[in-house]
Amino acid sequence: MNIRTLSPFDRLLDRCERALEAIAGMPMAERPSPASGIAEADLDDAERRHAAGLMRVNHTGEVCAQALYFGQAALARDADNRAHLLHAAAEETDHLAWCAQRLQQLDSRPSLLNPLWYAGSYAIGAAAALVGDPVSLGFVVETEHQVEAHLAEHLEKLPAADERSRAVLTRMQADEIRHADAAQQRGGIALPFPLPQLMHASSMVMKTVAYRI
């Protein structure tokens, strides 16, 4: 069987297609949503808006995760690390699809600024990969640790009756922990000061803006 070798232009088109799917599409999840089979809660208007705001933040976070992983994979120096990053990105696609579906169920929409979040995150991922795979994998470790903490915060903030959103975030949190452990085992190093602090600050900006816009 002949295996086609992608040209640089083919790879560019593939990256553009992935970006459009993450930003404006409705990606298909390989795994069923954790919310499947859970009855919709009877939320009042304020609770529904709040749950939607939180899930919009999480959807944007998954858009950023797609961009980070694809940016890192594009410039990864080791083929095994590239394959690992793309596999993690596939699981993050599940998260993206689950969050998009949950937003629809809450009669809401994704962040209008997702193209901006994607572009910035892709650039950050590519820059991390340029430094070298140990730093790039360390960036994954730190990112996933911060996402894990952010999801724990959102699990506390969700309306008590919103079991569908809670099921989605709980599964996402377990995946993020696993991604961080895997990247560390592959040689990810601790990031030097002040990178973790800057990452946290930029995350806070994203969460504040995406909740509303």
ZAMARGU-4260 file (C-alpha; in steps of 0.2 Angstrom, whole numbers, plus 5000, padded with zeros to 4 digits):
<rodrens>
0) 5000/5000/5000 | 5007/5017/4995 | 5008/5030/5009 | 5007/5048/5003 | 5020/5060/5010
5) 5013/5076/5014 | 5021/5092/5006 | 5023/5107/5017 | 5008/5115/5008 | 4998/5099/5013
10) 5003/5101/5031 | 4999/5119/5031 | 4981/5115/5024 | 4979/5102/5038 | 4984/5114/5051
15) 4972/5127/5045 | 4958/5114/5044 | 4961/5109/5062 | 4961/5127/5068 | 4945/5130/5059
20) 4937/5115/5067 | 4943/5120/5084 | 4937/5138/5083 | 4921/5137/5073 | 4917/5119/5070
25) 4908/5105/5080 | 4922/5092/5082 | 4917/5074/5083 | 4922/5065/5100 | 4929/5048/5099
30) 4922/5044/5117 | 4904/5047/5122 | 4901/5062/5133 | 4902/5059/5152 | 4885/5068/5152
35) 4876/5055/5142 | 4862/5047/5152 | 4862/5061/5165 | 4845/5070/5165 | 4845/5089/5162
40) 4844/5099/5178 | 4830/5111/5181 | 4841/5127/5182 | 4834/5144/5184 | 4840/5158/5172
45) 4854/5164/5184 | 4860/5146/5187 | 4860/5142/5168 | 4869/5158/5163 | 4882/5155/5176
50) 4884/5136/5171 | 4885/5142/5153 | 4899/5155/5157 | 4909/5142/5166 | 4907/5130/5152
55) 4912/5144/5139 | 4928/5146/5149 | 4931/5127/5148 | 4927/5127/5130 | 4940/5141/5127
60) 4953/5132/5137 | 4951/5117/5126 | 4953/5128/5110 | 4969/5134/5118 | 4974/5116/5122
65) 4972/5111/5104 | 4982/5126/5098 | 4996/5123/5111 | 4998/5104/5106 | 4997/5107/5088
70) 5010/5121/5089 | 5021/5110/5100 | 5019/5095/5088 | 5023/5105/5073 | 5041/5109/5079
75) 5044/5094/5090 | 5061/5087/5087 | 5058/5069/5092 | 5045/5059/5082 | 5039/5050/5097
80) 5036/5066/5106 | 5027/5073/5091 | 5016/5057/5091 | 5013/5059/5110 | 5008/5077/5108
85) 4996/5073/5094 | 4988/5058/5104 | 4985/5070/5118 | 4978/5083/5106 | 4965/5070/5100
90) 4959/5067/5118 | 4958/5086/5120 | 4947/5086/5105 | 4935/5075/5115 | 4935/5088/5128
95) 4932/5102/5115 | 4917/5092/5108 | 4909/5088/5125 | 4910/5107/5130 | 4903/5113/5114
100) 4889/5100/5116 | 4886/5106/5134 | 4885/5124/5128 | 4872/5120/5116 | 4862/5111/5129
105) 4863/5127/5140 | 4857/5137/5125 | 4873/5147/5125 | 4888/5149/5113 | 4907/5148/5113
110) 4918/5164/5116 | 4918/5176/5102 | 4937/5178/5104 | 4942/5160/5101 | 4951/5165/5085
115) 4962/5176/5096 | 4965/5163/5109 | 4969/5150/5096 | 4982/5160/5087 | 4991/5166/5104
120) 4991/5148/5110 | 4998/5141/5094 | 5012/5154/5094 | 5016/5149/5113 | 5016/5131/5109
125) 5028/5133/5094 | 5039/5144/5104 | 5040/5131/5118 | 5045/5118/5105 | 5058/5129/5098
130) 5067/5129/5114 | 5068/5110/5114 | 5057/5095/5119 | 5061/5094/5137 | 5055/5112/5139
135) 5040/5109/5128 | 5035/5094/5138 | 5038/5104/5154 | 5026/5116/5147 | 5013/5103/5145
140) 5016/5097/5163 | 5014/5115/5170 | 4999/5119/5159 | 4990/5103/5164 | 4993/5106/5182
145) 4986/5123/5181 | 4971/5116/5171 | 4968/5103/5184 | 4967/5116/5198 | 4956/5127/5187
150) 4944/5113/5184 | 4943/5109/5203 | 4938/5127/5205 | 4924/5126/5192 | 4918/5110/5200
155) 4915/5120/5216 | 4907/5134/5207 | 4895/5125/5196 | 4876/5125/5202 | 4873/5110/5213
160) 4860/5103/5202 | 4871/5103/5186 | 4876/5085/5186 | 4879/5085/5167 | 4892/5099/5167
165) 4900/5091/5183 | 4902/5074/5174 | 4911/5082/5159 | 4923/5092/5170 | 4927/5077/5181
170) 4932/5067/5166 | 4942/5081/5159 | 4951/5083/5175 | 4956/5065/5176 | 4963/5066/5158
175) 4973/5082/5162 | 4981/5073/5177 | 4986/5059/5165 | 4993/5070/5152 | 5004/5079/5165
180) 5010/5063/5172 | 5014/5056/5154 | 5023/5072/5149 | 5034/5072/5165 | 5038/5054/5162
185) 5044/5058/5144 | 5057/5070/5151 | 5047/5086/5154 | 5057/5098/5165 | 5051/5111/5178
190) 5049/5128/5170 | 5060/5142/5178 | 5053/5157/5186 | 5043/5167/5180 | 5035/5156/5167
195) 5023/5147/5178 | 5017/5164/5185 | 5015/5172/5168 | 5005/5157/5162 | 4994/5158/5177
200) 4991/5177/5174 | 4987/5175/5156 | 4975/5161/5161 | 4966/5172/5173 | 4964/5185/5159
205) 4957/5172/5148 | 4945/5165/5161 | 4938/5182/5165 | 4935/5188/5147 | 4929/5171/5140
210) 4916/5170/5154 | 4907/5185/5147 | 4912/5186/5129
</rodrens>
